Amino acid sequence: MENIEEFKKNYQQRIENLAKSKTEWINDFVESQKPKKPVKTVGEMYKEIKKEERLTQ
């Protein structure tokens, strides 16, 4: 009888851990699907800096 109770407890713990990891995975996946700001190239950043320098002169 004690073995059955221990088995139930361990099984319940494994289910809870699996549910937590699934939830984390789903949250990470949803976060990764959100639109991201476009990455600027070095050339684009250089052009912006030069444009700002011209405006301040």
C-alpha positions as CSV (number, residue, x, y, z in Angstrom):
1,M,0.0,0.0,0.0
2,E,2.9,2.4,0.8
3,N,4.4,1.7,-2.6
4,I,1.2,2.7,-4.3
5,E,1.1,6.0,-2.4
6,E,4.7,6.7,-3.2
7,F,4.1,5.9,-6.9
8,K,1.1,8.3,-7.0
9,K,3.2,11.0,-5.4
10,N,6.1,10.6,-7.8
11,Y,3.8,10.3,-10.8
12,Q,2.0,13.5,-9.7
13,Q,5.3,15.3,-9.4
14,R,6.4,14.2,-12.8
15,I,3.1,15.4,-14.3
16,E,3.5,18.8,-12.6
17,N,7.1,19.1,-13.8
18,L,6.1,18.2,-17.4
19,A,3.3,20.8,-17.3
20,K,5.7,23.5,-16.1
21,S,8.2,22.7,-18.8
22,K,5.5,22.6,-21.5
23,T,4.2,26.0,-20.2
24,E,7.7,27.5,-20.4
25,W,8.2,26.1,-23.9
26,I,4.9,27.5,-25.1
27,N,5.6,30.9,-23.6
28,D,9.1,31.0,-25.2
29,F,7.5,30.0,-28.5
30,V,4.9,32.7,-28.4
31,E,7.5,35.3,-27.5
32,S,9.7,34.2,-30.4
33,Q,6.8,34.7,-32.8
34,K,6.2,38.3,-31.9
35,P,7.5,40.8,-34.6
36,K,10.9,42.1,-33.9
37,K,12.5,45.4,-34.8
38,P,14.5,45.1,-38.0
39,V,18.2,44.8,-37.5
40,K,20.2,47.8,-38.9
41,T,23.3,47.1,-40.9
42,V,26.6,48.9,-40.1
43,G,26.1,50.9,-43.4
44,E,22.6,52.1,-42.3
45,M,23.9,53.1,-38.9
46,Y,26.9,55.0,-40.5
47,K,24.5,56.8,-42.8
48,E,22.3,57.9,-39.9
49,I,25.4,59.2,-38.0
50,K,26.5,61.1,-41.0
51,K,23.0,62.5,-41.5
52,E,22.9,63.7,-37.9
53,E,26.3,65.2,-38.1
54,R,25.2,67.2,-41.2
55,L,22.1,68.4,-39.4
56,T,24.0,69.7,-36.4
57,Q,26.6,71.7,-38.4
